[in-house]
Amino acid sequence: MVRAANIASGLVISLLGLALCSPAVRAGCAPEAGSPVMAASARTEGTAAPPQARAAPAAAPAIPVAQATDAAENDTRQALLAMGKLDDADTALSMAADGAALYERETVKLDGYAYCSQAVELAEKGEFRESAQAASKALHVALQSGNKDLLGKAYRDLAIAFSYGGQLERAEQFANLALKYPGQDPTQINGPARKILGDVRTRQGNFAEAIALYDQALTESSDRYRPLVEASLANALIQSGDLVRARTTLDAIKTPADPRQAAQLQRTRGRLLLAEQKPTEALALYQKLANAPADGDEDFYRAWALDGMSRSQAALGNDGEAAQALDQAIAVFDKARSQFRSDEFKMGLFSDLQAVFERAIALHGKLGQPDQAFDISERSRSRALLDAVAGRADIDRGEAAALDAKTLQAMLKPDEAVVAYHTLPDRLVAWVLTRDGVREVKFPVALPRADLVRLVDAYRDALIRLSPNAQAVSDKIGQLLLAPLDVPAGKRIILVPHGPLHYLPFQALRLEGKYLIQRNPMSIAPSISVAARLAQRTPTTQPQLLAFGNPAVNPDVANPLPGAEKEVHELAQEFPGAKLFFREQANKDNFEANAPQARLVHVAAHAMADTLDPLHSKVLLADENGKPNYLEAKDVLGMKLGNVAMVALSACESGLGRVENGDEVLGFTRSFLSAGTSTLLVSLWPVSDAATEKLMTTLYTDLAKGIEVQDAMREAQLAVMANPETAHPYFWAPFNLIGNWRLQVVK
């Protein structure tokens, strides 16, 4: 296994070098005008180079600074400079500007400390974006009033929100800023800030620094807060291998009065027993914990106890019993439907529910049970999304459970194959499911998850930069990821990615001298259970089109998109009676009023992703009354779109978001499918205005002829590829077809 991992790393390193050997262009942006791969006039109609990429400026804040008054913005900057000695004033200014904009919109303006209380309460509920917004309002009040005590607490609460949200770099940044303002009672700021820094280092695997930070936090914490630091310290000591000190630390911690924290502490004791190679004692502890869970969260704590029992059985060499306990744990987690508990973060456990599924997959694979391993993988990725789809897409909630392999086999046609990947920490696993059964794929190299993250990022970046080496890299990655599947040419593929593979344009990988899209019709599914349910519900749809093109957005935020307007006019020719909105009329109000009744919805506009909370990712629809009025993913989540057969977001990076535990891509993909949409088209990078126009008009022309969407999407990509000026995958490969792959428009 070690040798295989080393081989994989070597291959990835060589591929990274090949992919990165391309003209230097800022990551995440379309090629710049004047670069070796660009015509001088990037906006010229018909140019081979990407005209105006449909992306809003990457630096735009989540809450537009334009909403704050110039005076407030200037006051904020001056206050920051006056209070000075900040290493990162620009970042602090950005959050303060967000807070100023939010504060000005408040009907009832609260005391700054009240916003801090809100921030902590929201963070403990898992509402990370709202927590950060509350803290940013406290930050604004602190800067306007010159209250340094409040300033330290606002920075502390921003650090907590970003830490809970997994944004470790920003959590560290704000924790360090908090330490500059210890306030009237330093234990309220210094202890939590040091602990957050220790938490960041623990999650980064830097246990030596984490332990040093926890030790310092102990000296700067209140008596009430100190036990939480000690619990985090004990967990870091266990992971670092310092079991003697871990035992001493744990034994000194008094059992918390809170039953949830007491249960979490018992989990830590079980971890230590396993690390001390005392699996029999650990098993007894976890069995007791499973039978006496904490009040209020019985399922959640029993599930983690079953996980501990599985680890103990595995350490005893009882793989069958270990798999059985994990299966029980997963069943209980499915019932609990909850992953976030702030007590875990408070006590340094940082549990990863996905790791439970990963160990179950590995165990069933080891036991030679590919069907069970596939079923566990499918359950891991579809739980929350299936719940949402069941509630919004006319699927009975009793049918919302993930479908097993046997059921899925019967739903597939003879010419269809499901390819499901699962990225484990040390290797890649995949299954091919057809009507004939399910088989596990054996990859020649291990392909650890960390290597795949680097490879996907580098390859996607190389495509964005129009690297001349893209085809050679596509050949090599195709040989790694596609060749072992042994899927015949012509077979329809429903591809289920996992982890970093969600951002890999599989259609641009090459096999046997052809791009995959040339060789096989293909589509993407967040889970095959979700896609199969949607295909059953909406096999056909009427030719009713609603389209939005070139929304009128403040030019300081984003440039106009005349190509998008032309695109909408052209595709509408295939759909008589289409309802179209352009410029000022392409606004959020018209979208919300008309989308629920539409069958096909097309939006050609700018878009931008939110990395902290993907539900705040937005499509830039037209400004209203001189102010931005974006369509955010959270707005879509609240809509009823069960009538909508397909949504095409003809915009930049509309398919990006954040891959959460449970392997769900949070953002527009999750929102539209949850709202009831059957089929979705989204993009993985900034798109070319001209090439996208060609792709979309070809797609809709074929749809109007009654061609199934998977074939229509394939023909659209091939049409762009056929033009020598747009043959590079940058132009034709950014869009993924997601969900119902069988959709057909009928008259």
Secondary structure, 3 states (H helix, E strand, C coil): CHHHHHHHHHHHHHHHHHHHCCCCCCCCCCCCCCCCCCCCCCCCCCCCCCCCCCECCCCCCCCCHHHCCHHHHHHHHHHHHHHCCCCCHHHHHHHHHHHHHHHHHCCCCCCHHHHHHHHHHHHHCCCHHHHHHHHHHHHHHHHHHCCHHHHHHHHHHHHHHHHHCCCHHHHHHHHHHHHCCCCCCHHHCHHHHHHHHHHHHHHCCCHHHHHHHHHHHHHCCCCCCHHHHHHHHHHHHHHHCCHHHHHHHHHHCCCCCCHHHHHHHHHHHHHHHHHCCCHHHHHHHHHHHHHCCCCCCHHHHHHHHHHHHHHHHHHCCCHHHHHHHHHHHHHHHHHHCCCCCHHHHHCCCCCCHHHHHHHHHHHHHHCCCHHHHHHHHHHHHHHHHHHHHHHHCCCCHHHCCCCCHHHHHHHCCCCEEEEEEEECCCCEEEEEEECCEEEEECCCCCCCHHHHHHHHHHHHHHHHCCCCCHHHHHHHHHHHHCHHHCCCCCCEEEEECCHHHHHCCHHHCEECCEEHHHHCCEEECCCHHHHHHHHHHCCEECCCEEEEEEECCCCCCCCCCHHHHHHHHHHHCCCCCCEEEEECCCCHHHHHHHHHHCCEEEEECEEECCCCCHHHCEEECCCECCECCCEEHHHHHCCCCCCCCEEEEECCCCCCCEECCCCCEECHHHHHHHHCCCEEEEECCCCCHHHHHHHHHHHHHHHHCCCCHHHHHHHHHHHHHHCHHHCCHHHHCCEEEEECCCCEECC
